Amino acid sequence: MQLRSHGRWLGSILLSGILLPSPPFAARAEVAARPPELRREFRGVWVASVGNIDWPSRPGLSVAEQQAELLALLDQAAGLKMNAILLQVRPACDALYASKFEPWSEYLTGRMGQPPAPFYDPLAFAIDAAHQRGLELHAWFNPYRAHHFNAISPIAPGHVSRTRPELVRKYGRYLWLDPGEPAVQDYSLSVVLDVVRRYDVDGIHFDDYFYPYEEKDAKGGNLPFPDEATWQKYGVRTGLSRGDWRRENVNRFIQRVDHSIHTIKPWVKFGVSPFGIWRPGHPPSIKGFDAYARLYADARKWLMNGWMDYCVPQLYWSIDAREQSFPVLLDWWNQQNPLQRHIWPGMDTTKTARQWKAEEILAQIRLAARQPVSAGHVHWNAKSLMKNSDLKTKLVRTSYAEPALIPAMPWLGGDVPPPPLPAVSAHHPRQISWSYGTNAPPALWIVQARRDHRWRAEIFSGKIHAVDIKSPEVEAIAITAVGRTGKLSTPAVLRLHPAK
């Protein structure tokens, strides 16, 4: 099986579970100077399934069509030298994977509870395809939304509103799990941890929906969230105000998710994408929606306590916006980060289709690349990015001209990977293969080639174990193993002598 190379210097990457034999070298291999370290930057994109926003493009596509769409999207992401996909797998207590807790999502087949036919598991398929392309796959969950008002099919018998109706509240046009119910926390946590245990995800991701955005009544007024019974049962006795009790419900859940994920798989990352404004007036020039008071989301507390490995505040405003300035808000979030977690702003790339020029996103990426802890950003959304040829062209020429590794997360632990043991084939002098000193492959390989004293790099799946060098002018090759938490091996560097 072969994976197409997107770089200039390397190609014909061989994928195989069996290491190629290492015959005597066709030419002497000697250690050359070490290559430069690769840039670290998170380059992510949200792939939304709710409402068929990004993938699948519509419900009821055949399995072959669904898979072809997803592969095309992943190919584009890899071609842009991105490194992470945030795939929505639980839009509203439904599943785009084989779940024992929740019914199949209607966004796949057009009917809730109906599995794909012929059967396949979309999440397993997506993980494997992403990893083949050197991309991380973060499974994106909505922890509390139970049913969307735009649903096109009946609620399935296995849905939580049928199996455990005591956990569900009707709120305006939606059904919503009540965050104040301890059993809701247990239920949503079990859904998340089921995926952590059974799938090789690189991360778990939540967006900005906690307590819901307000729904309106017939007169246009805000509807109160219907948790009076829960408040009387659990909240009054705490002595907290109702707002503080609601926030504490969400705080406790976030802390449990973070702890539980890392107990099961310490290398799996946990990230949250809160609304971009914590509270109006923080910093003083900022005005707008108060997520602390209205969604009961105290994302500042989660960041300061290290309850998430990365934070993606949704900074969906322009650099020049007077009351919601992108750089002003980004600086504020960075000031709330005593434990040095990663902050990678979410950018509203959809606005390049209607009101912004591509240069606005390019400028935001440059600002996000100069943060004190690490560089990174996430595009909302995949469709807007992939269909904007002008933006993609400019990204390839500028910010995405070279590949980048996701910033390391040393607090997650993990060993430093051992270096690979490379060899030059006796029969194919331009082929480099390597063995590895452990049973489990690393997450990724960095393969760097030097020509005219200049190094170029590509990032490949940890399952790859050989490269054919396209250009006879390549002077040296370097191979570095990348662990699941971002730690690097010492590079194995070989000088290549031209074949006679």
N, C-alpha and C positions, 0 to 999 in steps of 0.2 A: 504494500500500500504506500502511496506517495502523498505528500502534502506539498502544495505549491509554495515556493519561497517568494516572498515579497521584496527581497533585497537585491542589490546589484551584484554582490560578490559570491553569494552562496546559493546552492540550489540542489534539487534532487534529494530532498531529505527523506531518508528511509525510515519507515516506522515498522518496528518488529519487536516482539517480546523476547526474541532470542538474540543475544549479542553476536555480532559478526566475528568470525575467527580472526585471530591476530597473528598472521604469518610473519616471517622475517621482513623487516623493513626493506622497501625498494631502494630507499636512500636513507642516509643517516639523519635521524631526527635529533635536533639539539635545542636546548632551552634558549628562547629569545627574551628580549625585554618584556616585562609585564605590560599588559594593555591598560589603558585608562579605565577607571570605574565608570559604569554606566549611569546615566542620569536616573534619578528617582523622582517619579511623578505619577500620581493617580490620575488616570484618564478614563473616566467612566461614562456610561450612558444608561438612563432608565429605559427599560423596555416594558411598556405598560400593556397588560392584557384587558383591563377593565374597559368595557365599551369597545373592545377590539381597536384600541387606539394605535398600538404598534404591531402587536403580534398575538394571535393570527390576525390578518387584515380584516377578516369577517368570520362569523361563526359558520360552521358547517363545511369548511374546506375539507377536502380529502386528506388522509394522512400524508400522502406524497406531497400535496400542495403545502400543508403546514410545515413539513420538514424542509421543503425547498425554500420557503420564505425565511425560515429561521437560519438556514445555512447561508443564504444570501446576505442576511443582516450581519451574521458573524464574520463572513468574508469581508464585508465592507469595514467592519470595526477593526479587524486585523490589518487590512490594507491601509487604514489610517494610522496604524501603530498605536491604537488604543490598547488598554490592558484589562478592562473590567466591564462586565455586563451585570446590571442590576435587573433581574428578571422577576416580574410580578407573578407569583405562584398562588397567592391566596387573596383575591380581590375582595370577597365578601363571604367568608365562611364557606367557600367552595375551593376546589383544588385543581390546579393544572398538573397534577401528578397523581399517582395511585395512592390515595389516602384511606386509612382505615377509620378516620374520624369524620371526614367531610365528603360530600358528593362531588363528582366531576363538574367542572365549571361549564356553564353554557357557552362561554366564549370559545370553546373548542368545537363542540358538536352542534350547538344551537339549542341544546336541551340539557338543563341541569340534571346531573346524575347519569347521563349517558356517556359511556367510555368511548374513546376513539376505536374505530373499526376499519381495517384490522388493528388489533391492539398494539399500542406502544405507550411508553411512559415519557411524556414530553420533557419532564425535568431531567430524567436520566439521559435522554437524548441530548438535551441542551448542554448539560455538564460535560459530557464526553466530547461533543463537537467544539465547545468553547476551549476545553483543555487541549485538544489537538491543535488549536490555533494559538496557543500561548496566552489565552484570556482567562482571567478569573471569572467565576460565576457566583454571584451573590443572590440568594433567594429572598425576594421581597414580599413581605407579609403586611396585610392590614390587620392589626390585632383585635379590633372591636367591631368594625362594620360587618353587619350580618346579611344585609340584602340591599341591593341598589335599586333605585326607583326606575332605572332604564332597563331592567331585566325583561327578557323577551320570552321566557318560558316559565312554566309553573314551578313552584318550589318543590324540590324532590323530597320524598319521604325520609331520607337520611339526613336532611338538613337540621342544624341545631335548633331552628325555630319549631321543628316538629318533634325532635327527640328530647330536647331539654328547653321547653318553652319558658320555664321559670327564669332562665338566664337572659331572655331577649325582651327588649322594649321596642314598641312602635314609636318612632319619633319622626313626625312630619311624613315625608315621603319614604323614609328609610326604616329598616329594622336595625337595631344596634344592640350589641352585647353591653350589659351594664357593668362598667369598670369597678363599681363599688361592691359587686358580689364576689366574695372570695372564690367561689366556684368558677367564675368567669376567668379569673387569673389562672387557675389550675387548668382550665380547659384550653385556653389559648396557648399557655406554656407547653402543654402536652402536644399540641399541633406543631409548634415550632421544633420541639425536641425530637419528634418523630422524624422530621426531615433531617435534622442534624445527625441522628443515628444512622439513617438508612441511605443517605445520599452524600456524595463526595463534594459538598458545597464548600466554597472558600469563605463565604460570609453569610450572615443573616442580616436583613435590612428592614427597617420600619420607615414609613414616611411620616407625614405631619398629622395624621388622623388619630386622635386619642379620644377624649370626649368630643362629640361632634361639633362642627361648625353649626351655628344656629339655623334652625329651620323657621319659616315664617307661618303665621296663622293667616286666616282669610282676610284680615284687615292689615296685613303687612307687619304686624308686631312679632317680636321674637318669641318663639315657643320655648318654655322651660323644658329641660331634659327630665323625663319622667322617672326620677329615682327617689321619690319621696319615701316609699316603703323601705328601700335599701338604706336611706339616710336614717330613718327611725330605728331600723334594726341594728345597723352597724356604726353609723356615724355619730349620733347624738352622744353616745357614751364615751367617745374619745375626748370630748372637751374642745375639739377643733372647730373652727368655723366651717361652714359647708364647703366653701371654696378650698380651704386648706385640706379638708378631708378628701375632696376629690383629687387634689394634686398629690396627696400622699398615696392614694390608690394607684395612680399612674407611676409615681416614684418607686413604690414597692415592686410593681410589675417589671419595670425596666431593670431594677437591680437584680431581681430573680432571673430574668432572661439572661442577663450578662453572666451571672455566676453559673447558671445551669449549663449554658453553652460551653463555657470553658472547662467545666468539670468533666463533660463528656468528651469533647475534642478541644484541647487547649489552643490549637492553631486556627480554629474557625473564628473569623472576625465578626464583631457585632457593631453595626452602624445604624445611626438614626438620622433622619433628615427633617429636622423641625422647621416650622415656619421661621422665616428669616429674621423677624423682629421678636426678641424675647419679651420686651415691654416697651411701649412708647416712652421716650425720654431716656433711653439707654442705648447709645449715648444721647446727650441732651438735644441734639438737632433732629432726632428721629421721631416721626409721627406715624400712626397707622394702627393696624390690628394688634390687639393685645392677646397673644397666644397663652401667656401665663394665666390671665384672668378668664379667658373665654374657651380655651381648649384644655385648660388645667394641665398644661405641659410646661414643666419647669426644666427646660432643656439645659439651662445654665447650671443647675444643680447636678444633672447627670454628667455634664462635662467636667465640672470641678471635682466630682467624686470618682471620676474614671470609670463610670458605669457603661461607657461605650468606647470602643477602640477607635472609631472615627465618627466625626460629626459633619453632616452635610447641610448646613443652614441654607434654606431656599432663598437665595438673594436674587430675586427675580426682577430687580430694578436696574436702571442704567447707572453708569459711573457718575453722571452729572445730575441725577435726581436729587433735588434739594432736601427732601424729607425722608428719603429712603436710599441714600447713596450707597452703592455697592462697596466702594473701598472703606467708607466710614463704618458700615456694619461689619465688614470683614475684620477690620482692625479691632472692633469691640469684641467680637467672638474670640479672637486670638488673645485678648487680655483676660479672658475668663478661663484660662487653660493652664492651671498650675501644674498638672501632671503630664503636660506635654503630649496629649493625645493629638491625633491627626485631625485637621480641619480642612475640608475640601468643599468649597462652596458649590451649591447647585446653581446653574445658570439657565435662564429662560431662552433657550435657543429657538423656541417657537416664534419669538418676536422678530427674528430675522426674516420671517416670511411676510411681515405686515408693517413693521414700524422701525426696526433697527437695521443698520447696515452690518455686514459681516465684521467690520472693524470693531464694533462694540464688543462682540464675543471674544475676538482676538485680544483686545485690550484687557478684558476681564481675566482671560487665561494668563496673561503676563503678570497681572497683579497677584493672582492666586499662586503663581510660581515663585513669588518673593516672600512667602510667609515664613515666620520664624521657625516653625517645626518642620514642615514639609510642603512640597508643591503638590497641587492636585485640584481637580474640579470634576463636576458631573453635569452632563448635558440633559436637559429636559426638552425634548424627548428624542427617541431614536428616529422616528419618522421625519422630524424637522431637520435633524442633522443629516441623515442619509440622503434626503431629497434636495439639499441645498448645495449644488455643485460649486457655486462661487465660494462658499465658506470652506468646503472640503478642499478645494484647490489651494486656498490660502493657508489652511492648516498644514497641509502636506509640505508647503514651501517654507513654513515658519515654525510654529510651535510643535508640530508633529513631524518635523523633518527627520528626526532620529528616534529610535525606540526608547522606551523608558521602563524601568522596573517600578512596581508599586513600592512605596516607602516601607521600610521594615518596621515591625512592631515588637521590639525587644522585650516588652513586658509580658508577651505571650510565651516566652521561653523558646524551647526548641534548640537542638544541637546545631553547631556549625557543620555543614555537610562536608564529608571528605572530598578531596579533589578527584576527578576522574583520571583514568589511566588510558591515554590515547595511543593510537598506533596508526602508522601509515601502511596501507595495503601493499603487498608485494606485487600484486597483479594490476592494481589500479592506483598508481602513485598519487593521483589527485583525490583519492578517497581517504577520509579520516574516520576511523571508528574508535569507540572508547568503551571501556568497561567501568563498572562502578562498584565501590567496596561494600555496599549494603544491599539487602534484599529489595527494599523499597526504593524506587527511583525518586529523585528530587522533584519538586514541583515544576521547575523549569531548568532549561540550560541557556546560558548566554554563550553564543558562538561569535567570536570576533575574528576578523580577517584583516591582515595588514598588507597594503599595497602602496608602493611609493612612500613608505614610512608613515602612512596614515591608516589608523584603525577604523573599521566599520563594524557594526554589531547587528545581530538579529537575535530574537528571543524565541525559543522553541519549547514544545512540550517536553516534560521530563521523560516521556516514553521513547523519545527519539534517541538513537545511539550512533548515528553515522551521518556524515555529510559528504557530498561530492563538491569539490571546489570547481566552480565554473571557469574562473579566469586563471590561466597559467602564470599570470603575473603576481598572484598572491604569494607573499614572502613568508608569512607566519600565520599560525592559527592558534587561538586561545579558547579554551572551554572552561566554563565556570558553572558549578552546580548552585541552584537557588533553593533554599529550604522553604517550608510552608509559611514560616513567619518572616521570611525575607532575608535570612542570614545567608551569606555567601561562602563558598569554599575558596580556597586558594586556586587561582586559575592555573590550569595545565597549559603551558605554552610550548609550541613546537615551531621550529624554523623549517620551512619546506625548501628542498632543493629541486630545481626544475628537472623533470624527467628527461633522460637522454633519448 
